Amino acid sequence: MAKRTPELAEPIVVDQFWANRRHDAIVVDLSTYQGHNLVNVRKHAMSREGKLVPTAKGLAIKVTRLPDLAKAINKAVEKARELGLLDEAGE
C-alpha cells in the first residue's frame, strides 16, 4: 500500500520579499488544495487595511515538482549573471 502524503491544515509561508515600492510582495508558501500538496509563488497586494492579500498573478505547482522549479530558477540566475543582468551578489 502506498504511503499517504501528509496534508497541511493551513498554508505555511516559507519566504516573502517586497516586489516593488507599492508594497506588493512575492510570497512563497506550501499548502494543500483538494488533496494535493502545492508550492505557491504568488504576488500579494497591500489592501487598504494594510494586509497583504493574494492576487491571481502567480504559480502553483505540485510540491513534487519543486526540485525541477528550483533547478530552472537556478539556471535563470546563472544566465542572468552570464548576460550581465545580475552581479555576483544577485543585484
Secondary structure, DSSP 4 states (H G I P E B T S, - for coil): -PPPPP--SS-EEEEEEE-STT--EEEEEEEEETTEEEEEEEEEEE-TTS-EEEEEEEEEEEGGGHHHHHHHHHHHHHHHHHTTSS-TT--
